């Protein structure tokens, strides 16, 4: 049985993040930025702090805080331990920010 989880993009323009899981294989269909959520906190001159790594993006719900999908150096920068990979692939439908963050 295939499991489909909509982690972004439902009822909004952009932010498409769909996780497909089947028989131990996990694939993201797109991994986009939510324009609506992003614009609530940031603008052209105010962006997430680079020094916080992924922290600001997790805090404001711009990226899902999921185990096993982020780079180990980003996790280490945030004081998190390395995680075993839980994602097998990411399929990007096209190269726009609402589909590829």
C-alpha positions in Angstrom: 0.0 0.0 0.0 1.3 3.4 -0.9 1.3 6.1 1.8 0.9 9.7 0.5 1.6 12.6 3.0 1.0 16.2 1.9 3.5 18.3 3.8 2.9 21.6 2.0 1.1 23.1 -1.0 -2.4 22.0 0.1 -4.8 24.9 -0.3 -2.0 27.4 -1.3 0.1 28.4 -4.2 3.6 27.0 -3.8 5.2 25.1 -1.0 4.6 21.7 -2.7 6.0 18.9 -0.6 4.5 15.5 -1.2 6.0 12.4 0.5 5.4 9.0 -1.1 6.2 5.9 0.9 5.9 2.3 -0.3 7.6 -0.9 0.9 10.5 0.9 2.6 11.1 3.4 -0.1 10.5 7.1 0.5 10.4 9.7 -2.3 9.6 13.4 -2.1 7.7 14.9 -5.1 8.9 18.5 -5.1 10.3 20.3 -2.0 9.1 23.9 -2.5 8.8 27.1 -0.6 5.5 28.4 0.6 5.2 31.9 -0.7 2.4 32.7 1.8 4.2 31.5 4.9 7.5 32.9 3.8 6.0 36.4 3.2 4.5 36.4 6.8 8.1 36.5 8.2 10.5 37.6 5.5 10.7 40.0 2.6 13.3 41.2 0.0 15.5 42.8 2.7 14.7 40.5 5.7 15.7 36.8 5.2 16.3 33.9 7.5 19.6 34.2 9.5 22.4 32.2 7.8 24.0 31.7 11.2 21.0 29.7 12.4 21.3 27.1 9.7 18.0 25.5 9.2 16.7 26.7 12.6 14.7 29.7 11.4 13.2 27.7 8.5 12.1 25.0 11.0 10.8 27.6 13.5 8.6 29.3 11.1 7.3 26.2 9.4 9.1 26.9 6.1 10.8 23.4 6.1 9.5 20.3 7.7 11.6 19.2 10.7 11.9 15.6 9.7 14.6 13.1 10.6 17.0 11.8 8.0 16.5 14.2 5.1 19.0 17.1 5.8 22.7 17.4 5.3 24.9 16.3 8.3 26.9 19.6 8.2 23.7 21.6 8.6 22.5 19.4 11.5 26.0 19.7 13.2 25.8 23.5 12.8 22.6 23.4 14.8 24.0 21.1 17.5 22.0 18.1 16.3 23.5 14.6 15.9 23.9 13.0 12.5 20.8 11.1 11.4 20.4 8.0 9.3 19.0 8.7 5.8 15.3 8.2 5.6 14.7 9.5 2.1 15.6 7.6 -1.1 15.0 10.3 -3.7 13.5 13.8 -4.5 11.7 14.3 -7.8 11.4 17.9 -8.8 8.7 18.6 -11.4 10.4 21.8 -12.5 12.9 24.4 -11.2 10.7 27.1 -9.7 11.0 28.1 -6.1 7.5 26.9 -5.2 8.6 23.4 -6.2 12.4 23.4 -5.3 13.5 25.3 -2.3 
